[in-house]
Structure formats: structure tokens, C-alpha cells
């Protein structure tokens, strides 16, 4: 019974911190749009702390579930919790999973914004270097590289 109560406390803390992380990701998106680097650095540090806390609690949750009889080879922990008839614990687990999924989706959006910013910066750098009019080639990894007239493509 103590393991169940400890799991509930851990899940409640996860939900609380994941909601806070959702807010941080919103702030991060706004900071990315406005290119506010000091705010981004502070947000990154806070996000990393929250993620470390969530990871540590995940390890503790798995250990508690194993102590309760969960076998990781049996599938997802949520299935074990449902089959044990622990309704309140299952509701917390589902809520935490939903919050985590929301954070992952927001992080993916922010990642796309960062990717677009990197592309834009790359194009601006090419313009400043004066190589924007040069032909581009794509390498094996999909990266585009400017081809100058000095580039040897093949030799006989």
C-alpha cells in the first residue's frame, strides 16, 4: 500500500511539473519568435532541471512498480496498473502521460521554429559571403553545399 501511495505522489509531482513545463515551452516559443536570447538561456536551464527531475522520478516509479510485481517484459506499465484495478493510480498515470505528450508536441513545434531559424541564418550567411548565386549540390546526408567554380566534381 505504501508503494501505491508513493506512486501517486510521484505522479502528482510529474503532472505538476509537466504543466509548468508546458508553460515554459509556450514562453520558449515566444522568445524564439522575438529572438530573446537571455530569456531562452534561462528557460533552457529551467527546462533541463525539470526534465532531470522527471527522469529521476521515472526511475523511482519503475522500481516501485517492479516491487509491486510489474515485469517490464509484460508490456506497458499502464496495462499492469489497469489490470491491478488501481483506478485512481491509473487516472493519474493517464493524466501524466497526456501532459507528457502535450509537452512533446510543443517541443516539436519549437524544434521546427529553431530549424527554420537555422535555415534563415544559413541563407543570410551565404548572402553576406557573396555565394548566394552559386549552384548547390546535395550530399549523401541531404545537406546542401554551395558549389564554387573551383570545386572539382570528377577527374579523368
C-alpha angles and dihedrals in degrees: 000000000000090000091054092051092047090050090052091052092048092049092048090052089048091052091048094049094042090054088051089048089053089057091047091052090052090051090047091054090051091047090050090052092051095038091234099168099179090053091047092053092051091046091049092054092049092046091051091052092051092047091050090051092049091049092050091050090048089058091049092048092053091049090051092048091050089051088053091054103270115149113203089215089063094073134254120002090234089065090053092049092049093047090051089058094238097149099172092046090048091052090052091047092051091046092051091047090050092051090048092051090050090052091049091052092049091047090052090053090050089048091055090050090052090048092052091048090052091051091049091048090049092052092048090050090053091051092050091049090049096238099110094108095055123106118261129224127196120227129213091271093052095254115140118227129187115247114217125196087254094060113108111215097180140351132207 
